[in-house]
Protein backbone atom coordinates (compact mmCIF):
# COMPACT_ATOMS: atom_id res chain seq x y z
CA UNK A 1 0.00 0.00 0.00
CA UNK A 2 1.29 3.45 -0.84
CA UNK A 3 2.28 5.29 2.37
CA UNK A 4 0.68 8.44 1.01
CA UNK A 5 -2.71 6.69 1.26
CA UNK A 6 -2.26 6.45 5.03
CA UNK A 7 -1.27 10.05 5.56
CA UNK A 8 -3.88 11.69 3.34
CA UNK A 9 -7.17 12.57 5.10
CA UNK A 10 -10.21 10.62 3.93
CA UNK A 11 -13.06 12.93 2.95
CA UNK A 12 -16.75 11.96 3.25
CA UNK A 13 -17.84 10.25 0.06
CA UNK A 14 -14.32 9.00 -0.69
CA UNK A 15 -14.49 5.37 -1.88
CA UNK A 16 -12.02 4.51 0.92
CA UNK A 17 -14.41 5.81 3.56
CA UNK A 18 -16.18 3.22 5.67
CA UNK A 19 -19.40 5.04 5.07
CA UNK A 20 -19.05 4.61 1.33
CA UNK A 21 -20.26 7.20 -1.19
CA UNK A 22 -22.58 9.85 0.22
CA UNK A 23 -26.23 9.39 -0.71
CA UNK A 24 -27.82 11.87 -3.05
CA UNK A 25 -30.76 12.17 -0.64
CA UNK A 26 -31.03 11.09 3.00
CA UNK A 27 -33.90 9.17 4.55
CA UNK A 28 -34.99 12.32 6.37
CA UNK A 29 -35.01 14.32 3.15
CA UNK A 30 -36.96 11.54 1.44
CA UNK A 31 -39.57 11.65 4.21
CA UNK A 32 -39.88 15.42 3.76
CA UNK A 33 -40.35 14.99 0.01
CA UNK A 34 -43.07 12.39 0.49
CA UNK A 35 -44.80 14.68 2.98
CA UNK A 36 -44.74 17.57 0.50
CA UNK A 37 -45.67 15.56 -2.61
CA UNK A 38 -48.39 13.42 -1.02
CA UNK A 39 -49.38 15.10 2.24
CA UNK A 40 -50.05 18.64 1.04
CA UNK A 41 -52.23 17.72 -1.98
CA UNK A 42 -53.99 15.12 0.17
CA UNK A 43 -54.67 17.80 2.77
CA UNK A 44 -56.39 20.05 0.23
CA UNK A 45 -58.35 17.23 -1.38
CA UNK A 46 -59.50 16.06 2.04
CA UNK A 47 -60.55 19.55 3.16
CA UNK A 48 -62.35 20.39 -0.08
CA UNK A 49 -63.82 17.09 -1.19
CA UNK A 50 -63.78 14.64 1.71
CA UNK A 51 -67.17 13.10 2.42
CA UNK A 52 -68.95 14.51 -0.62
CA UNK A 53 -69.98 11.19 -2.09
CA UNK A 54 -66.94 10.09 -4.09
CA UNK A 55 -65.13 9.07 -0.92
CA UNK A 56 -65.60 9.57 2.78
CA UNK A 57 -62.95 10.61 5.27
CA UNK A 58 -63.27 10.33 9.05
CA UNK A 59 -64.18 13.36 11.12
CA UNK A 60 -60.67 13.89 12.61
CA UNK A 61 -59.32 14.38 9.07
CA UNK A 62 -60.19 18.08 9.30
CA UNK A 63 -57.77 18.51 12.20
CA UNK A 64 -55.16 16.34 10.45
CA UNK A 65 -55.47 18.50 7.33
CA UNK A 66 -54.93 21.61 9.42
CA UNK A 67 -51.79 20.09 10.97
CA UNK A 68 -50.46 19.17 7.53
CA UNK A 69 -51.04 22.72 6.35
CA UNK A 70 -49.18 24.12 9.37
CA UNK A 71 -46.36 21.64 8.72
CA UNK A 72 -46.13 22.83 5.14
CA UNK A 73 -45.79 26.43 6.30
CA UNK A 74 -43.03 25.44 8.72
CA UNK A 75 -41.18 23.60 5.96
CA UNK A 76 -41.52 26.59 3.67
CA UNK A 77 -39.98 28.87 6.31
CA UNK A 78 -37.16 26.37 6.90
CA UNK A 79 -36.48 26.04 3.20
CA UNK A 80 -36.20 29.82 2.88
CA UNK A 81 -33.76 29.77 5.80
CA UNK A 82 -31.68 27.07 4.12
CA UNK A 83 -31.74 29.09 0.92
CA UNK A 84 -30.51 32.21 2.72
CA UNK A 85 -27.78 30.60 4.84
CA UNK A 86 -26.77 27.51 2.87
CA UNK A 87 -24.04 27.14 0.30
CA UNK A 88 -23.73 24.83 -2.68
CA UNK A 89 -25.93 21.71 -2.39
CA UNK A 90 -27.67 23.02 0.74
CA UNK A 91 -28.85 26.15 -1.02
CA UNK A 92 -30.00 24.16 -4.04
CA UNK A 93 -32.03 21.82 -1.84
CA UNK A 94 -33.59 24.77 0.00
CA UNK A 95 -34.61 26.38 -3.28
CA UNK A 96 -35.95 23.11 -4.63
CA UNK A 97 -38.02 22.46 -1.51
CA UNK A 98 -39.49 25.97 -1.50
CA UNK A 99 -40.52 25.66 -5.16
CA UNK A 100 -41.93 22.17 -4.59
CA UNK A 101 -44.03 23.30 -1.60
CA UNK A 102 -45.53 26.22 -3.51
CA UNK A 103 -46.24 24.00 -6.52
CA UNK A 104 -47.99 21.30 -4.47
CA UNK A 105 -50.04 23.90 -2.57
CA UNK A 106 -51.19 25.42 -5.86
CA UNK A 107 -51.90 22.10 -7.59
CA UNK A 108 -53.43 20.48 -4.50
CA UNK A 109 -55.72 23.45 -3.94
CA UNK A 110 -56.84 23.40 -7.56
CA UNK A 111 -57.51 19.66 -7.53
CA UNK A 112 -59.44 19.82 -4.26
CA UNK A 113 -61.61 22.69 -5.46
CA UNK A 114 -62.31 20.98 -8.78
CA UNK A 115 -63.44 17.80 -7.04
CA UNK A 116 -65.58 19.79 -4.62
CA UNK A 117 -67.42 21.78 -7.25
CA UNK A 118 -68.02 18.67 -9.37
CA UNK A 119 -69.60 17.01 -6.33
CA UNK A 120 -71.96 19.97 -5.89
CA UNK A 121 -72.79 19.95 -9.59
CA UNK A 122 -73.85 16.33 -9.17
CA UNK A 123 -75.87 17.30 -6.09
CA UNK A 124 -77.75 19.95 -8.08
CA UNK A 125 -78.80 17.26 -10.56
CA UNK A 126 -79.82 14.80 -7.82
CA UNK A 127 -81.90 17.51 -6.18
CA UNK A 128 -84.06 18.19 -9.24
CA UNK A 129 -86.88 15.77 -8.24
CA UNK A 130 -87.14 17.51 -4.86
CA UNK A 131 -87.24 20.96 -6.48
CA UNK A 132 -89.94 19.81 -8.90
CA UNK A 133 -91.99 18.35 -6.06
CA UNK A 134 -91.92 21.69 -4.21
CA UNK A 135 -92.96 23.52 -7.38
CA UNK A 136 -95.86 21.11 -8.03
CA UNK A 137 -97.08 21.49 -4.45
CA UNK A 138 -96.90 25.29 -4.77
CA UNK A 139 -98.89 25.21 -8.00
CA UNK A 140 -101.56 22.94 -6.51
CA UNK A 141 -101.95 24.78 -3.19
CA UNK A 142 -101.13 28.37 -4.12
CA UNK A 143 -98.20 28.50 -1.69
CA UNK A 144 -95.11 26.42 -0.96
CA UNK A 145 -95.15 23.67 1.68
CA UNK A 146 -94.34 24.82 5.20
CA UNK A 147 -91.96 21.84 5.57
CA UNK A 148 -90.50 19.21 3.27
CA UNK A 149 -92.44 16.52 5.10
CA UNK A 150 -95.65 18.00 3.63
CA UNK A 151 -94.53 16.61 0.26
CA UNK A 152 -94.93 13.04 1.52
CA UNK A 153 -96.68 10.95 0.25
CA UNK A 154 -98.48 12.86 -2.52
CA UNK A 155 -95.39 14.31 -4.20
CA UNK A 156 -92.54 12.19 -2.83
CA UNK A 157 -92.31 8.77 -1.22
CA UNK A 158 -89.92 10.21 1.36
CA UNK A 159 -87.83 13.31 1.99
CA UNK A 160 -84.48 12.58 0.31
CA UNK A 161 -81.05 13.21 1.75
CA UNK A 162 -78.26 14.93 -0.15
CA UNK A 163 -76.18 11.80 -0.68
CA UNK A 164 -73.19 13.60 0.83
CA UNK A 165 -71.92 12.00 4.06
CA UNK A 166 -70.33 15.29 5.12
CA UNK A 167 -73.57 17.28 4.61
CA UNK A 168 -76.40 14.72 4.67
CA UNK A 169 -79.52 16.92 4.98
CA UNK A 170 -81.24 19.73 3.13
CA UNK A 171 -82.39 22.87 4.89
CA UNK A 172 -85.70 24.38 3.80
CA UNK A 173 -86.80 27.95 4.54
CA UNK A 174 -89.97 29.86 3.65
CA UNK A 175 -88.90 33.07 5.42
CA UNK A 176 -85.62 33.77 3.64
CA UNK A 177 -84.20 37.28 3.29
CA UNK A 178 -83.57 36.61 -0.40
CA UNK A 179 -87.13 37.56 -1.27
CA UNK A 180 -88.06 34.12 -2.61
CA UNK A 181 -91.14 32.22 -1.40
CA UNK A 182 -88.88 29.30 -0.47
CA UNK A 183 -85.18 28.40 -0.43
CA UNK A 184 -83.62 24.94 -0.45
CA UNK A 185 -80.04 24.85 0.81
CA UNK A 186 -77.17 22.78 2.17
CA UNK A 187 -74.85 24.18 4.82
CA UNK A 188 -71.37 23.07 3.69
CA UNK A 189 -68.40 24.46 5.66
CA UNK A 190 -64.97 23.18 4.67
CA UNK A 191 -63.42 20.48 6.84
CA UNK A 192 -60.87 21.91 9.26
CA UNK A 193 -61.82 25.50 8.41
CA UNK A 194 -64.01 28.15 10.00
CA UNK A 195 -66.39 29.36 7.33
CA UNK A 196 -70.07 29.36 6.45
CA UNK A 197 -70.27 28.22 2.83
CA UNK A 198 -73.76 27.41 1.64
CA UNK A 199 -75.19 25.76 -1.48
CA UNK A 200 -78.72 26.92 -2.27
CA UNK A 201 -81.56 27.02 -4.75
CA UNK A 202 -83.97 29.95 -4.80
CA UNK A 203 -86.52 29.96 -7.66
CA UNK A 204 -86.57 33.73 -8.20
CA UNK A 205 -83.01 34.60 -7.23
CA UNK A 206 -81.14 36.65 -9.85
CA UNK A 207 -77.55 35.47 -10.18
CA UNK A 208 -74.83 38.11 -10.28
CA UNK A 209 -71.21 36.94 -10.27
CA UNK A 210 -68.65 38.18 -7.78
CA UNK A 211 -68.85 39.41 -4.20
CA UNK A 212 -72.31 40.02 -2.75
CA UNK A 213 -72.11 42.17 0.43
CA UNK A 214 -75.70 41.33 1.39
CA UNK A 215 -74.74 37.65 1.39
CA UNK A 216 -71.35 38.13 3.09
CA UNK A 217 -69.51 36.34 0.31
CA UNK A 218 -69.18 35.66 -3.39
CA UNK A 219 -71.43 33.52 -5.56
CA UNK A 220 -70.63 30.80 -8.06
CA UNK A 221 -73.38 29.40 -10.24
CA UNK A 222 -73.61 25.60 -10.34
CA UNK A 223 -76.36 24.64 -12.74
CA UNK A 224 -79.57 26.20 -11.43
CA UNK A 225 -78.07 26.40 -7.92
CA UNK A 226 -75.71 28.88 -6.27
CA UNK A 227 -72.61 28.20 -4.22
CA UNK A 228 -71.94 30.92 -1.66
CA UNK A 229 -68.24 31.21 -0.78
CA UNK A 230 -67.92 32.93 2.58
Buried (B, 14 or more C-beta within 10 A) or exposed (E): EEEEEEEEEEEEEBEEEEEEEEEEEEEEEEEBBEBBBEBBBBBBBBBBBBBBBEEEBEEEBBEBBBEBBEBBEEBBEBBBEBBEEBEEEEBEBBBBBBEBBBBBBEEBBEBBBEBBBBBBEBBBEBBEEBBEBBBBBBEEEEEBBEEBEBBBEEBBEEBBEBBBBBBEEBEBBEEBEBEBBBBBBBEBBBBBEEEEBBBBBBBEBEEEEEEBEEBEBEBBEBBBBBBBBE
